[in-house]
Amino acid sequence: MNKTKIYIKSILLPLIVGGIVGIIISKFMDYETLQKPLLAPPGIVFPIMWTILYILMGISYGRLKSKNLNDEKINNIYYLQLGINALWSIIFFVFKLRLFAFLWILLLIAAVIIMIRRFYAKDKLAGLIQIPYLLWLVFAAYLNLSIYLLNR
């Protein structure tokens, strides 16, 4: 498969997963009605940020795949973190299990750290491209815990 197709597929997968999750949770979104901490951004920021992060995720994975650097461990952690990521929104918005969602996002952060380390070991740029994702998740964990505490 040529590199362009690899990158297109690699970018489309997280975007499609994110889009499906967005459709699932759209009827349950209550972000605007929740008590939020001081640093909470307006709701419009989230789809913009997630689109950027999903594109970066796809570029990063596409780099590895296009260079034949992905292996079973890379694939497993990549798809695992993508699944954990998708389930967080459902846990937080659909089921409203805010404390469990906080614990779940900590699991996601751990998975992303492992992913970054594995990506970085194969291709430094592929790993570094994931740093904004990790930083956003840490911020999201702060928001998640704060929203849980403020809305109990």
CYANA upper distance limits for C-alpha pairs under 8 A (distance plus 0.5 A):
  1 MET  CA      5 LYS  CA      7.07
  1 MET  CA      6 ILE  CA      7.19
  2 ASN  CA      6 ILE  CA      6.90
  2 ASN  CA     66 SER  CA      8.29
  3 LYS  CA      7 TYR  CA      6.65
  3 LYS  CA     66 SER  CA      6.02
  4 THR  CA      8 ILE  CA      6.63
  5 LYS  CA      9 LYS  CA      6.56
  6 ILE  CA     10 SER  CA      6.45
  6 ILE  CA     62 GLY  CA      6.50
  6 ILE  CA     65 LYS  CA      7.56
  6 ILE  CA     66 SER  CA      6.76
  7 TYR  CA     11 ILE  CA      6.48
  7 TYR  CA     58 GLY  CA      7.51
  7 TYR  CA     59 ILE  CA      6.82
  7 TYR  CA     62 GLY  CA      5.37
  7 TYR  CA     63 ARG  CA      8.04
  7 TYR  CA     66 SER  CA      8.09
  8 ILE  CA     12 LEU  CA      6.45
  9 LYS  CA     13 LEU  CA      6.64
 10 SER  CA     14 PRO  CA      7.96
 10 SER  CA     58 GLY  CA      5.07
 10 SER  CA     59 ILE  CA      7.20
 10 SER  CA     61 TYR  CA      6.93
 10 SER  CA     62 GLY  CA      5.76
 11 ILE  CA     15 LEU  CA      7.06
 11 ILE  CA     54 TYR  CA      7.52
 11 ILE  CA     55 ILE  CA      5.86
 11 ILE  CA     56 LEU  CA      8.23
 11 ILE  CA     57 MET  CA      7.64
 11 ILE  CA     58 GLY  CA      4.36
 11 ILE  CA     59 ILE  CA      6.62
 11 ILE  CA     62 GLY  CA      7.95
 12 LEU  CA     16 ILE  CA      6.37
 12 LEU  CA     55 ILE  CA      8.38
 12 LEU  CA     58 GLY  CA      7.74
 13 LEU  CA     17 VAL  CA      6.68
 13 LEU  CA     58 GLY  CA      7.90
 14 PRO  CA     18 GLY  CA      6.44
 14 PRO  CA     54 TYR  CA      5.90
 14 PRO  CA     55 ILE  CA      7.94
 14 PRO  CA     57 MET  CA      7.84
 14 PRO  CA     58 GLY  CA      7.15
 14 PRO  CA     82 LEU  CA      7.73
 15 LEU  CA     19 GLY  CA      6.49
 15 LEU  CA     51 THR  CA      7.29
 15 LEU  CA     54 TYR  CA      6.26
 15 LEU  CA     55 ILE  CA      7.55
 16 ILE  CA     20 ILE  CA      6.59
 17 VAL  CA     21 VAL  CA      6.73
 17 VAL  CA     86 ALA  CA      7.54
 18 GLY  CA     22 GLY  CA      6.53
 18 GLY  CA     50 TRP  CA      8.35
 18 GLY  CA     54 TYR  CA      8.26
 18 GLY  CA     86 ALA  CA      7.29
 19 GLY  CA     23 ILE  CA      6.78
 20 ILE  CA     24 ILE  CA      6.77
 21 VAL  CA     25 ILE  CA      6.63
 21 VAL  CA     86 ALA  CA      6.77
 21 VAL  CA     89 SER  CA      7.76
 21 VAL  CA     90 ILE  CA      7.88
 22 GLY  CA     26 SER  CA      6.29
 23 ILE  CA     27 LYS  CA      8.36
 24 ILE  CA     90 ILE  CA      8.20
 25 ILE  CA     29 MET  CA      6.68
 25 ILE  CA     89 SER  CA      7.65
 25 ILE  CA     90 ILE  CA      6.82
 25 ILE  CA     93 PHE  CA      6.77
 25 ILE  CA     94 VAL  CA      6.50
 28 PHE  CA     93 PHE  CA      6.27
 28 PHE  CA     94 VAL  CA      5.93
 29 MET  CA     93 PHE  CA      6.34
 29 MET  CA     94 VAL  CA      8.18
 30 ASP  CA     34 LEU  CA      7.03
 30 ASP  CA     93 PHE  CA      7.64
 31 TYR  CA     43 GLY  CA      7.43
 32 GLU  CA     43 GLY  CA      7.41
 34 LEU  CA    147 ILE  CA      7.64
 34 LEU  CA    151 ASN  CA      7.33
 35 GLN  CA    147 ILE  CA      6.91
 35 GLN  CA    150 LEU  CA      6.39
 35 GLN  CA    151 ASN  CA      6.63
 36 LYS  CA     40 ALA  CA      6.57
 36 LYS  CA    143 LEU  CA      8.05
 36 LYS  CA    146 SER  CA      7.42
 36 LYS  CA    147 ILE  CA      6.03
 36 LYS  CA    150 LEU  CA      7.43
 37 PRO  CA    143 LEU  CA      7.48
 37 PRO  CA    146 SER  CA      6.55
 37 PRO  CA    147 ILE  CA      7.42
 37 PRO  CA    150 LEU  CA      8.33
 40 ALA  CA    143 LEU  CA      7.18
 41 PRO  CA     45 VAL  CA      6.97
 42 PRO  CA     46 PHE  CA      8.46
 44 ILE  CA     48 ILE  CA      7.49
 45 VAL  CA     49 MET  CA      6.55
 46 PHE  CA     50 TRP  CA      6.46
 47 PRO  CA     51 THR  CA      6.48
 48 ILE  CA     52 ILE  CA      6.90
 49 MET  CA     53 LEU  CA      6.61
 50 TRP  CA     54 TYR  CA      6.39
 51 THR  CA     55 ILE  CA      6.69
 52 ILE  CA     56 LEU  CA      6.74
 53 LEU  CA     57 MET  CA      6.50
 53 LEU  CA    132 PRO  CA      7.82
 53 LEU  CA    133 TYR  CA      6.38
 54 TYR  CA     58 GLY  CA      6.66
 55 ILE  CA     59 ILE  CA      6.66
 56 LEU  CA     60 SER  CA      6.54
 56 LEU  CA    129 ILE  CA      6.91
 56 LEU  CA    130 GLN  CA      7.48
 57 MET  CA     61 TYR  CA      6.74
 57 MET  CA    129 ILE  CA      8.01
 57 MET  CA    130 GLN  CA      7.01
 57 MET  CA    133 TYR  CA      8.45
 58 GLY  CA     62 GLY  CA      6.25
 59 ILE  CA     63 ARG  CA      6.59
 59 ILE  CA    126 ALA  CA      8.26
 60 SER  CA     64 LEU  CA      7.29
 60 SER  CA    125 LEU  CA      8.12
 60 SER  CA    126 ALA  CA      4.94
 60 SER  CA    127 GLY  CA      7.58
 60 SER  CA    129 ILE  CA      6.67
 60 SER  CA    130 GLN  CA      7.68
 61 TYR  CA     65 LYS  CA      6.69
 61 TYR  CA     78 TYR  CA      8.41
 61 TYR  CA    126 ALA  CA      7.39
 62 GLY  CA     66 SER  CA      6.27
 63 ARG  CA     67 LYS  CA      6.79
 63 ARG  CA    123 ASP  CA      8.47
 63 ARG  CA    126 ALA  CA      6.86
 64 LEU  CA     68 ASN  CA      6.58
 64 LEU  CA     69 LEU  CA      5.30
 64 LEU  CA     70 ASN  CA      5.85
 64 LEU  CA    119 PHE  CA      8.07
 64 LEU  CA    122 LYS  CA      7.94
 64 LEU  CA    123 ASP  CA      7.46
 64 LEU  CA    126 ALA  CA      7.48
 65 LYS  CA     69 LEU  CA      6.40
 65 LYS  CA     70 ASN  CA      5.91
 69 LEU  CA    122 LYS  CA      6.80
 69 LEU  CA    123 ASP  CA      8.42
 70 ASN  CA     74 ILE  CA      6.03
 70 ASN  CA     75 ASN  CA      7.00
 70 ASN  CA    122 LYS  CA      8.49
 71 ASP  CA     75 ASN  CA      6.60
 72 GLU  CA     76 ASN  CA      6.44
 73 LYS  CA     77 ILE  CA      6.70
 74 ILE  CA     78 TYR  CA      6.52
 74 ILE  CA    115 MET  CA      7.54
 74 ILE  CA    118 ARG  CA      6.95
 74 ILE  CA    119 PHE  CA      7.53
 75 ASN  CA     79 TYR  CA      6.60
 76 ASN  CA     80 LEU  CA      6.37
 77 ILE  CA     81 GLN  CA      6.47
 77 ILE  CA    111 ALA  CA      7.29
 77 ILE  CA    112 VAL  CA      8.48
 77 ILE  CA    114 ILE  CA      7.88
 77 ILE  CA    115 MET  CA      6.27
 78 TYR  CA     82 LEU  CA      6.76
 78 TYR  CA    115 MET  CA      6.85
 79 TYR  CA     83 GLY  CA      6.67
 80 LEU  CA     84 ILE  CA      6.68
 80 LEU  CA    111 ALA  CA      8.16
 81 GLN  CA     85 ASN  CA      6.39
 81 GLN  CA    108 LEU  CA      6.60
 81 GLN  CA    111 ALA  CA      6.17
 81 GLN  CA    112 VAL  CA      6.84
 81 GLN  CA    115 MET  CA      8.46
 82 LEU  CA     86 ALA  CA      6.73
 83 GLY  CA     87 LEU  CA      6.75
 84 ILE  CA     88 TRP  CA      6.80
 84 ILE  CA    104 TRP  CA      8.14
 84 ILE  CA    107 LEU  CA      8.37
 84 ILE  CA    108 LEU  CA      6.47
 85 ASN  CA     89 SER  CA      7.83
 85 ASN  CA    105 ILE  CA      8.22
 85 ASN  CA    108 LEU  CA      6.93
 86 ALA  CA     90 ILE  CA      7.63
 87 LEU  CA     91 ILE  CA      6.62
 88 TRP  CA     92 PHE  CA      6.54
 88 TRP  CA    101 ALA  CA      6.47
 88 TRP  CA    104 TRP  CA      6.96
 88 TRP  CA    105 ILE  CA      7.11
 89 SER  CA     93 PHE  CA      6.25
 89 SER  CA     94 VAL  CA      8.00
 90 ILE  CA     94 VAL  CA      5.46
 90 ILE  CA     95 PHE  CA      7.02
 91 ILE  CA     95 PHE  CA      5.59
 91 ILE  CA     96 LYS  CA      6.67
 91 ILE  CA     97 LEU  CA      6.29
 91 ILE  CA     98 ARG  CA      7.94
 91 ILE  CA    100 PHE  CA      8.03
 91 ILE  CA    101 ALA  CA      6.22
 92 PHE  CA     96 LYS  CA      5.31
 92 PHE  CA     97 LEU  CA      6.04
 92 PHE  CA     98 ARG  CA      5.89
 92 PHE  CA    101 ALA  CA      5.90
 93 PHE  CA     97 LEU  CA      8.36
 97 LEU  CA    101 ALA  CA      6.42
 98 ARG  CA    102 PHE  CA      6.73
 98 ARG  CA    144 ASN  CA      7.31
 98 ARG  CA    145 LEU  CA      8.00
 98 ARG  CA    147 ILE  CA      8.18
 98 ARG  CA    148 TYR  CA      5.87
 99 LEU  CA    103 LEU  CA      7.03
 99 LEU  CA    144 ASN  CA      8.43
 99 LEU  CA    145 LEU  CA      7.47
 99 LEU  CA    148 TYR  CA      6.65
100 PHE  CA    104 TRP  CA      6.55
101 ALA  CA    105 ILE  CA      6.57
101 ALA  CA    144 ASN  CA      7.83
102 PHE  CA    106 LEU  CA      6.91
102 PHE  CA    141 ALA  CA      6.64
102 PHE  CA    144 ASN  CA      6.27
102 PHE  CA    145 LEU  CA      6.41
103 LEU  CA    107 LEU  CA      7.00
104 TRP  CA    108 LEU  CA      6.81
105 ILE  CA    109 ILE  CA      6.59
105 ILE  CA    137 LEU  CA      7.88
105 ILE  CA    141 ALA  CA      6.73
106 LEU  CA    110 ALA  CA      6.78
106 LEU  CA    141 ALA  CA      7.69
107 LEU  CA    111 ALA  CA      6.73
108 LEU  CA    112 VAL  CA      6.58
109 ILE  CA    113 ILE  CA      6.66
109 ILE  CA    134 LEU  CA      7.15
109 ILE  CA    137 LEU  CA      6.99
109 ILE  CA    138 VAL  CA      7.76
110 ALA  CA    114 ILE  CA      6.85
111 ALA  CA    115 MET  CA      6.61
112 VAL  CA    116 ILE  CA      6.49
112 VAL  CA    134 LEU  CA      7.13
113 ILE  CA    117 ARG  CA      6.71
113 ILE  CA    134 LEU  CA      7.83
114 ILE  CA    118 ARG  CA      6.71
115 MET  CA    119 PHE  CA      6.46
115 MET  CA    127 GLY  CA      8.31
116 ILE  CA    120 TYR  CA      6.33
116 ILE  CA    126 ALA  CA      8.43
116 ILE  CA    127 GLY  CA      5.25
116 ILE  CA    128 LEU  CA      7.79
116 ILE  CA    130 GLN  CA      6.83
116 ILE  CA    131 ILE  CA      8.17
117 ARG  CA    121 ALA  CA      6.63
117 ARG  CA    127 GLY  CA      7.14
118 ARG  CA    122 LYS  CA      7.13
118 ARG  CA    127 GLY  CA      7.97
119 PHE  CA    123 ASP  CA      6.44
119 PHE  CA    124 LYS  CA      7.55
119 PHE  CA    126 ALA  CA      6.19
119 PHE  CA    127 GLY  CA      5.15
120 TYR  CA    124 LYS  CA      4.76
120 TYR  CA    125 LEU  CA      7.34
120 TYR  CA    126 ALA  CA      6.59
120 TYR  CA    127 GLY  CA      4.49
120 TYR  CA    128 LEU  CA      7.35
121 ALA  CA    127 GLY  CA      8.23
122 LYS  CA    126 ALA  CA      8.48
123 ASP  CA    127 GLY  CA      7.07
124 LYS  CA    128 LEU  CA      6.70
125 LEU  CA    129 ILE  CA      6.45
126 ALA  CA    130 GLN  CA      7.57
127 GLY  CA    131 ILE  CA      7.85
130 GLN  CA    134 LEU  CA      7.01
131 ILE  CA    135 LEU  CA      6.70
132 PRO  CA    136 TRP  CA      6.54
133 TYR  CA    137 LEU  CA      6.68
134 LEU  CA    138 VAL  CA      6.81
135 LEU  CA    139 PHE  CA      6.84
136 TRP  CA    140 ALA  CA      6.49
137 LEU  CA    141 ALA  CA      6.50
138 VAL  CA    142 TYR  CA      6.92
139 PHE  CA    143 LEU  CA      6.83
140 ALA  CA    144 ASN  CA      6.44
141 ALA  CA    145 LEU  CA      6.60
142 TYR  CA    146 SER  CA      6.51
143 LEU  CA    147 ILE  CA      6.42
144 ASN  CA    148 TYR  CA      6.67
145 LEU  CA    149 LEU  CA      6.69
146 SER  CA    150 LEU  CA      6.49
147 ILE  CA    151 ASN  CA      6.40
148 TYR  CA    152 ARG  CA      6.53
